[in-house]
Amino acid sequence: MPTDTIEARAQAVVDEFAIFPDWMGKYEYLIELGKTIPKIDPAYKNDDHRIRGCQSKVWVRADLEDGRVRYTGDSDAMITKGLAALMIRVLDDQPPEAIVEADLDF
């Protein structure tokens, strides 16, 4: 069970992206992160799990396991998949209360 908080994970993301001097490096890193996303089961790539308002297709699934929320996701676009991977990295395996109360301005 992870002991790090949402805030600590978010700060780690900020610190990682700060090492890149330009946007191209940040985009390349984001694309690499997208390759690490916990993959959603293809059966859940449907409208019930699709994030609306995005030009690309993005699916996210949340399951409650032992009092913690576990996420999987995917996207048809590399940058968007990286963004979903960041969200999952920060919020995965946390209690629902922590997710609801989280300040996600990183």
C-alpha positions in Angstrom: 0.0 0.0 0.0 1.6 3.3 -1.0 2.4 5.7 1.7 2.9 8.8 -0.5 0.2 11.4 -0.6 -1.5 12.9 -3.6 0.3 16.2 -2.9 3.7 14.4 -2.8 3.1 12.7 -6.1 1.9 16.0 -7.7 5.1 17.7 -6.4 7.2 14.9 -7.9 5.5 15.5 -11.3 6.3 19.3 -11.0 9.9 18.5 -10.1 10.3 16.1 -13.0 9.0 18.5 -15.6 11.1 21.3 -14.2 14.3 19.7 -15.4 13.3 20.1 -19.0 14.4 23.5 -20.4 11.9 23.7 -23.2 8.4 22.5 -24.2 9.7 20.0 -26.7 11.4 18.1 -23.9 8.3 18.2 -21.8 6.2 16.9 -24.7 8.6 14.0 -25.3 8.5 13.1 -21.6 4.7 13.3 -21.6 4.6 10.9 -24.6 7.0 8.5 -22.7 4.7 8.6 -19.7 1.8 7.7 -21.8 3.5 4.4 -22.5 3.3 3.5 -18.8 -0.4 4.0 -18.3 -2.2 1.1 -16.7 -4.3 -0.1 -19.6 -8.0 -0.1 -19.4 -9.7 -3.4 -20.4 -10.9 -2.9 -24.0 -14.4 -3.9 -22.8 -14.5 -0.5 -21.0 -13.5 1.6 -24.0 -17.1 2.7 -24.3 -19.2 5.9 -23.8 -19.7 5.2 -20.1 -15.9 5.5 -19.5 -15.1 8.1 -22.1 -14.1 11.6 -21.0 -16.2 14.1 -22.9 -15.0 17.5 -24.1 -11.7 16.3 -25.5 -11.0 16.1 -29.2 -9.1 12.8 -28.7 -10.8 9.8 -27.3 -9.9 9.2 -23.7 -11.2 6.5 -21.4 -10.7 6.2 -17.7 -12.1 3.5 -15.3 -12.0 3.7 -11.6 -12.6 0.8 -9.3 -12.8 0.7 -5.5 -10.5 -2.0 -4.1 -9.9 -2.4 -0.4 -11.0 1.2 0.3 -8.7 2.7 -2.4 -9.5 3.8 -5.9 -7.6 2.1 -8.7 -7.5 3.6 -12.2 -6.9 2.4 -15.7 -7.1 4.4 -18.9 -6.2 4.9 -22.5 -6.3 7.4 -25.3 -6.0 7.4 -29.1 -3.6 10.3 -28.9 -0.1 10.2 -27.5 -0.1 13.5 -25.6 -3.5 12.9 -24.1 -2.5 9.4 -23.1 0.5 11.0 -21.2 -1.9 13.4 -19.5 -4.1 10.5 -18.4 -1.1 8.7 -17.2 -0.1 11.7 -15.0 -3.6 11.8 -13.6 -3.6 8.1 -12.8 -0.1 8.3 -11.4 -1.1 11.0 -8.9 -4.5 9.7 -7.9 -4.2 5.9 -8.2 -4.4 3.7 -5.1 -5.6 6.6 -2.9 -8.7 6.6 -0.6 -11.7 8.3 -2.2 -11.7 11.0 0.5 -8.2 12.0 -0.4 -9.1 12.2 -4.1 -12.2 14.4 -3.4 -10.2 16.8 -1.1 -7.1 17.0 -3.4 -6.0 20.3 -4.7 -5.0 19.4 -8.2 -3.4 22.6 -9.5 0.0 21.1 -10.3 
